[in-house]
């Protein structure tokens, strides 16, 4: 499965040092992505596991190279 990426080359999830799965209600993932764009310093990507709907939250995996970015994401979003 291809990862969504802000910029750069395509990478597989296994190539990152850290991964964090989150669930978000319909319409909420954009807020997480915008936060990542402004707050993270290292390379990162995200993947849709299950799309959100009006009945169920979506499941998403975020991948990080940086220990700092992984920790900040976990503290803020989990």
C-alpha positions in Angstrom: 0.0 0.0 0.0 1.4 3.4 -1.0 1.9 6.0 1.8 0.6 9.5 1.5 3.5 12.0 1.5 3.9 15.7 1.8 6.9 15.9 -0.5 9.9 13.7 -1.5 10.3 10.2 -2.8 8.0 7.2 -2.2 9.0 5.1 0.8 7.5 2.0 2.4 6.3 2.1 6.0 9.0 -0.4 7.0 11.7 2.1 6.1 10.7 4.4 8.9 12.0 4.0 12.5 8.6 4.8 14.1 4.9 4.3 13.5 1.8 5.4 15.3 -1.8 4.3 14.5 -4.6 6.7 15.4 -8.4 6.7 14.8 -10.2 9.9 13.9 -13.9 10.7 13.2 -15.0 11.9 9.7 -13.4 15.2 8.8 -10.8 15.2 11.5 -7.7 13.9 9.8 -7.0 17.2 8.0 -6.3 18.8 11.3 -3.7 16.1 12.2 -2.0 16.4 8.8 -1.8 20.2 9.1 -0.2 19.8 12.6 2.4 17.4 11.1 3.2 19.9 8.3 4.0 22.7 10.8 5.3 20.8 13.8 7.4 17.9 12.6 11.1 18.4 11.6 12.0 15.0 10.1 10.7 12.9 7.3 7.2 11.5 7.8 4.3 9.9 5.9 0.8 8.8 6.6 -1.4 5.9 5.4 -5.1 5.3 5.3 -5.9 1.9 6.9 -9.7 2.5 6.9 -11.4 5.6 5.7 -13.7 7.4 8.1 -17.4 7.7 7.6 -20.4 9.2 9.3 -20.7 5.9 11.2 -17.2 5.0 12.1 -13.8 6.7 12.6 -11.0 6.2 10.2 -7.8 4.4 11.0 -4.5 6.0 10.0 -0.8 5.1 10.5 1.7 7.9 10.7 5.4 7.1 10.1 8.4 9.0 11.4 12.2 9.0 11.1 12.8 11.3 14.1 12.5 10.1 17.7 11.4 13.7 18.6 8.7 13.7 16.0 7.3 10.3 17.0 7.2 11.4 20.7 5.6 14.8 19.9 3.0 13.1 17.8 2.2 10.5 20.4 1.9 13.1 23.1 -0.4 15.3 21.1 -2.6 12.9 19.2 -2.9 9.7 21.3 
